[in-house]
């Protein structure tokens, strides 16, 4: 799809800057799109934990095969900064709308491609090679998607509700994860042989219909009012990436650290924990998928309260309230899972889910206010996607390595706690009043008092 000509973004500069009905529609559009994109991205993670290792790396031992599958999982995250740079540039120069339409289409191609891919038994070494290439395509698409979806939500929002509207885009992650988990939970009725032969492909192929629906919804949304204003004022840099790295590199580094707890902890709790519980602790596949499912329901219900909290009080204090409990609840979760009790595993994961979920809800709106409009897509995309590449995508692989190397779960717990502390320090530094974007004339009330 070709980009809209620049004049089309500024043809209606006198249009009201914040229309409540349009803002709500934009929020719903961001939510639906990110839900489907995250569903596509998460089904790969679940499949990595359950089946991809033995189908695409059959010559390896179960532990090494799982590690190899997690490595392909991580490659998708490594590709995400590239997507953030490409579509951040595109979105800052030509608008947010076309960028998120293209990223959604690319995600669909990558996901359906995995569902159609022959295994190692059929085409040999080409199977893992093509698997990696399709995962890279998913990563590029997801890297460009997040920033555009967040800005569609926040740039339509009233000035004092940007964190709340940013939560619409963030809510797509747990809902997409929940749908992905439910999809594989539904497939647990299949025998292992049927699941390995064709059952695992159903979520990948079924996503094609969801992609078509989301594309239709996104085509109907208009360009954001803040982007139209930026174009009207000619606030566009020829190379947004250069300006971001030259003038806002400190914010980018702090943003990278601030994002970690919101993204990496998820993959330790779900992708790694699922593999650990079903491989080493004797949990059945459907049994532990139920644990993950209940935790995701808790996340969907609890997560929005983080944005509410960050909008109604000092945001630096809100970050402490949201993240400090994780330092206790994350170790507790692993200890309860290790007991082998289904009930205790559910309680542990549900409790540990709440803190990072609430933090993740507020993350998008806070980060978006740190960068000026004309480079905002690039700025938040680099911060978020570099963090996911360095920390989130590698979290299951590093956790599995630590477990393989030591035979103990405590090094994995230490890794997760390190992520939490890093984000706590970086986010509080990022929330200093001096770090607000010049264009944020009237940021959220909480930011003004931070």
C-alpha positions in Angstrom: 0.0 0.0 0.0 1.4 3.4 -1.0 1.6 6.2 1.6 -0.9 9.0 1.5 0.5 12.2 0.0 1.6 14.6 2.6 -1.1 17.2 1.8 -3.8 14.8 2.8 -2.6 14.9 6.3 -3.1 18.7 6.5 -6.1 19.2 4.4 -8.3 19.7 7.5 -6.0 21.6 9.9 -9.0 23.3 11.5 -10.6 20.0 12.5 -11.1 19.8 16.3 -7.9 18.5 17.8 -9.6 16.1 20.3 -13.0 14.7 19.3 -14.1 12.4 22.2 -16.0 10.0 19.8 -13.1 9.8 17.4 -10.7 9.3 20.3 -12.7 6.4 21.6 -12.9 4.9 18.2 -9.1 5.3 17.8 -8.6 3.6 21.1 -10.8 0.6 20.1 -9.0 0.5 16.7 -5.6 0.3 18.5 -6.9 -2.4 20.9 -8.3 -4.6 18.2 -5.3 -4.3 16.0 -2.7 -5.0 18.7 -4.8 -7.9 20.1 -4.6 -9.6 16.7 -0.9 -8.8 16.2 -0.1 -10.0 19.7 -2.1 -13.2 19.2 0.0 -13.9 16.1 3.2 -13.2 18.0 2.3 -15.1 21.1 1.1 -18.3 19.4 4.7 -18.7 18.2 5.9 -18.5 21.8 3.5 -21.1 23.0 4.3 -23.4 20.1 8.0 -22.9 20.9 7.5 -24.2 24.4 5.3 -27.1 23.3 6.2 -28.4 19.9 8.6 -26.5 17.6 11.7 -27.9 19.2 11.0 -31.6 18.3 9.5 -30.8 14.9 12.2 -28.4 13.6 15.2 -29.5 15.6 14.6 -33.3 16.0 18.3 -34.3 16.3 18.7 -32.4 19.5 17.9 -33.6 23.0 14.6 -32.3 24.4 16.3 -29.6 26.5 18.6 -28.5 23.7 15.7 -28.7 21.2 13.6 -26.4 23.4 16.6 -24.1 23.7 16.9 -24.0 19.9 13.1 -23.3 19.6 13.5 -20.4 22.1 16.4 -19.1 20.0 14.1 -18.8 17.0 11.6 -17.2 19.3 14.3 -14.6 20.3 15.1 -13.9 16.7 11.7 -12.4 16.2 12.5 -9.9 19.0 16.0 -9.1 17.6 14.3 -8.1 14.3 11.8 -5.8 16.1 14.2 -2.8 16.4 14.6 -2.9 12.6 10.8 -2.7 12.2 10.7 0.1 14.7 13.3 2.1 12.7 11.7 1.4 9.3 8.1 2.1 10.3 9.0 4.8 12.8 10.6 6.7 9.9 7.6 6.0 7.7 5.1 7.0 10.4 6.9 10.2 11.3 7.1 11.3 7.7 3.9 10.1 6.2 1.5 9.4 9.1 0.6 6.7 11.6 -2.3 5.2 9.7 -0.6 3.7 6.6 2.3 2.4 8.8 0.0 0.3 11.0 -1.9 -1.1 8.0 1.3 -2.4 6.4 2.6 -3.9 9.7 -0.6 -5.8 10.2 -0.5 -7.2 6.7 3.2 -8.3 7.2 2.3 -10.0 10.4 -0.4 -12.0 8.7 2.0 -13.2 6.0 4.6 -14.3 8.6 2.1 -16.1 10.8 0.2 -18.0 8.1 3.5 -18.9 6.6 4.6 -20.6 9.8 1.3 -22.5 9.7 2.0 -23.8 6.2 5.7 -24.6 6.7 6.8 -28.2 6.3 8.9 -29.7 9.2 12.4 -31.0 9.3 11.2 -34.5 8.5 9.9 -33.2 5.1 12.4 -30.7 3.8 15.4 -31.1 6.2 17.5 -28.1 7.0 15.3 -25.7 5.0 12.6 -26.1 7.7 14.5 -24.3 10.5 15.9 -21.8 8.0 12.5 -20.8 6.7 11.1 -20.8 10.2 13.7 -18.3 11.2 13.0 -16.1 8.1 9.2 -16.1 8.9 9.9 -15.3 12.5 12.1 -12.3 11.4 9.1 -11.1 9.3 6.9 -11.3 12.3 9.5 -9.4 14.3 9.8 -6.6 11.8 6.0 -6.3 11.7 5.6 -6.2 15.5 8.5 -3.7 15.8 6.6 -1.3 13.6 3.2 -2.0 15.0 3.5 -1.1 18.6 4.6 2.5 18.2 1.9 3.3 15.6 -0.9 1.7 17.6 0.1 3.6 20.8 0.2 6.9 18.9 -3.2 6.3 17.2 -4.6 5.9 20.7 -2.7 8.7 22.5 -2.6 11.4 19.8 -6.4 11.4 19.5 -6.8 11.6 23.3 -7.4 14.7 25.3 -4.1 16.1 26.9 -5.0 14.9 30.4 -6.0 11.4 29.3 -3.1 10.2 27.2 -1.9 7.5 29.7 -5.5 6.2 29.9 -5.9 6.0 26.1 -2.4 4.5 25.7 -3.7 1.7 27.8 -6.0 0.7 24.9 -3.1 -0.4 22.8 -1.4 -2.1 25.8 -4.5 -4.1 26.6 -4.1 -5.9 23.3 -1.0 -7.7 24.6 -2.7 -9.7 27.4 -5.9 -10.3 25.4 -3.8 -11.5 22.5 -1.8 -13.7 24.8 -5.0 -15.0 26.4 -6.5 -15.9 23.0 -3.3 -17.6 22.0 -3.2 -19.7 25.2 -6.9 -20.6 24.8 -6.3 -21.7 21.3 -3.6 -24.2 22.3 -5.7 -25.1 25.4 -8.5 -26.1 23.1 -6.1 -28.2 21.1 -5.1 -30.1 24.2 -8.0 -32.5 23.5 -6.0 -33.8 20.5 -3.6 -36.7 21.0 0.1 -35.9 21.0 0.6 -37.5 17.6 -2.3 -35.5 16.0 -1.2 -32.3 17.7 2.4 -32.8 16.4 1.2 -33.7 12.9 -1.2 -30.9 12.2 -3.0 -29.6 15.3 -0.4 -27.0 16.2 -0.9 -25.3 12.8 -4.6 -24.4 13.4 -3.9 -21.1 15.4 -1.4 -20.0 12.8 -3.7 -20.6 9.8 -6.8 -19.4 11.6 -5.2 -16.0 12.2 -5.7 -15.1 8.5 -9.4 -14.3 9.2 -8.6 -12.1 12.2 -6.0 -10.2 10.1 -8.6 -9.4 7.4 -11.0 -8.1 10.0 -8.4 -5.9 11.7 -7.2 -4.5 8.3 -10.7 -3.4 7.5 -11.0 -1.6 10.9 -7.7 0.1 10.4 -8.5 1.3 6.9 -11.5 3.2 8.3 -9.6 5.3 10.9 -8.3 8.8 10.0 -4.9 10.2 10.6 -4.2 11.5 14.1 -4.8 15.2 14.8 -1.4 15.7 16.3 0.3 14.3 13.2 -1.9 16.6 11.0 -0.7 19.6 13.1 2.9 18.5 12.8 2.6 18.3 9.0 0.8 21.6 8.8 3.6 23.2 10.8 6.2 21.3 8.8 7.6 19.7 12.0 9.0 16.8 10.0 12.7 15.9 10.0 14.1 14.2 6.9 15.7 11.5 9.0 13.8 11.2 12.4 16.3 8.6 13.6 19.2 11.0 13.4 17.4 13.6 15.4 16.3 11.0 18.0 19.8 9.7 18.5 21.5 13.1 18.4 19.1 15.1 20.7 17.2 12.5 22.7 19.6 9.6 23.3 19.4 9.8 27.1 15.6 9.4 26.9 16.1 6.5 24.6 18.5 4.7 27.0 16.2 5.4 30.0 13.2 4.3 27.9 14.9 1.0 27.0 15.5 0.3 30.7 12.0 1.4 31.7 10.4 -1.0 29.3 12.1 -4.1 30.6 9.8 -5.0 33.5 6.8 -4.5 31.3 7.8 -7.0 28.7 10.5 -9.4 29.8 8.7 -10.6 32.9 5.8 -11.8 30.8 8.0 -14.3 28.9 9.6 -15.6 32.1 6.2 -16.2 33.6 4.5 -17.7 30.6 6.8 -19.1 27.9 9.7 -20.2 30.1 7.5 -21.3 33.0 5.3 -23.3 30.7 8.3 -25.2 29.3 9.8 -25.7 32.8 6.6 -26.9 34.4 5.7 -29.4 31.6 9.2 -30.7 31.0 10.7 -30.8 34.6 7.9 -30.7 37.1 5.4 -33.2 35.7 2.6 -30.8 34.9 0.5 -31.8 31.9 0.3 -29.6 28.8 -3.4 -28.7 29.3 -2.9 -28.5 33.0 -0.3 -25.8 33.0 -1.9 -24.0 30.0 -4.9 -23.6 32.4 -2.6 -22.0 35.0 -1.4 -19.5 32.3 -4.9 -18.9 31.1 -6.2 -18.0 34.6 -3.2 -15.6 35.1 -3.9 -13.9 31.8 -7.6 -13.4 32.8 -6.3 -11.8 35.9 -4.0 -9.6 33.8 -6.8 -8.5 31.5 -8.9 -7.5 34.5 -6.2 -5.8 36.6 -4.0 -4.2 34.0 -6.1 -1.1 33.2 -5.9 0.0 36.8 -2.3 0.8 36.3 -3.2 3.5 33.8 -5.8 4.9 36.1 -3.4 5.0 39.0 -0.7 6.7 36.9 -3.3 9.3 35.7 -4.5 10.2 39.2 -1.4 10.5 41.3 2.3 11.3 41.1 3.6 9.0 38.5 6.9 8.4 40.2 5.1 7.2 43.3 2.7 5.2 41.1 5.7 3.3 39.6 6.9 2.3 43.1 3.4 1.1 44.1 3.2 -1.0 41.0 6.7 -2.6 40.8 7.8 -3.1 44.4 5.4 -5.9 45.1 7.0 -7.9 42.2 10.2 -8.2 44.2 8.3 -10.5 46.6 5.6 -12.1 44.3 7.9 -13.2 41.5 10.0 -15.5 43.8 6.8 -16.7 45.5 5.4 -17.7 42.1 8.3 -20.0 41.2 8.3 -21.6 44.6 4.6 -22.3 44.5 4.9 -23.8 41.0 7.8 -25.9 42.1 5.5 -27.6 44.7 3.8 -29.4 41.8 0.4 -28.3 43.1 -2.0 -27.0 40.5 -3.9 -24.8 43.0 -0.7 -23.2 44.4 0.7 -22.7 40.9 -2.5 -20.8 39.9 -2.3 -18.6 43.0 1.4 -17.9 42.6 1.1 -16.9 38.9 -2.1 -14.9 39.4 -0.5 -12.8 42.3 2.8 -12.2 40.4 0.9 -11.1 37.3 -0.8 -8.0 38.8 2.3 -5.8 39.4 3.9 -6.0 36.0 0.6 -5.9 34.3 -0.4 -2.6 35.9 3.0 -1.1 35.1 2.7 -2.2 31.4 -0.7 -0.5 31.2 0.8 2.9 32.1 4.0 2.4 30.1 2.9 3.4 26.6 1.2 6.7 27.6 4.1 7.8 29.8 6.8 7.0 27.1 4.8 8.7 24.3 4.9 12.0 26.3 8.7 12.0 26.4 9.2 12.7 22.7 8.0 15.6 20.3 5.3 14.7 17.8 7.5 14.8 14.6 9.9 12.1 15.9 7.6 10.4 18.4 7.0 7.2 16.4 10.7 6.7 16.0 11.6 7.6 19.6 9.1 5.3 21.4 9.6 2.5 18.8 13.4 2.4 19.3 13.1 2.5 23.1 10.5 -0.2 23.3 11.8 -2.5 20.5 15.5 -2.4 21.5 14.4 -3.3 25.0 12.3 -6.2 23.8 15.2 -7.4 21.6 17.8 -7.3 24.4 15.6 -8.5 27.3 12.2 -9.9 26.4 13.0 -12.0 23.4 16.0 -13.5 25.2 14.3 -14.1 28.5 13.1 -17.6 27.9 16.4 -18.6 26.3 18.5 -17.1 29.0 16.2 -18.6 31.7 16.4 -22.1 30.1 20.2 -21.7 29.8 20.5 -20.8 33.5 18.3 -23.8 34.4 20.2 -26.2 32.2 23.5 -24.9 33.6 22.7 -24.8 37.3 19.8 -27.2 37.7 18.2 -24.7 40.0 15.4 -22.1 39.6 17.0 -19.4 41.8 19.2 -18.0 39.0 16.1 -17.5 36.9 14.4 -15.7 39.8 17.4 -13.5 40.2 17.2 -12.6 36.5 13.6 -11.6 36.8 14.3 -9.4 39.9 17.1 -7.7 38.1 14.7 -6.8 35.3 12.3 -5.2 37.8 15.0 -3.1 39.6 16.4 -1.9 36.3 13.0 -0.6 35.2 12.2 0.9 38.5 15.4 3.0 38.4 15.1 4.0 34.7 11.4 4.9 34.8 11.8 7.2 37.8 14.7 8.9 36.1 12.6 9.3 32.9 9.8 10.8 34.9 11.8 13.8 36.1 10.0 17.0 35.0 12.9 18.0 32.8 12.5 14.9 30.6 9.0 15.8 29.3 8.7 16.5 25.6 8.6 20.2 24.6 5.4 19.6 22.7 3.6 18.2 25.7 2.2 21.6 26.6 -0.2 20.2 29.2 0.8 16.7 30.1 -1.2 14.4 32.4 -1.8 15.9 35.8 0.3 13.3 37.3 3.3 14.1 35.1 3.1 17.7 36.2 3.6 16.7 39.8 6.1 14.0 39.2 
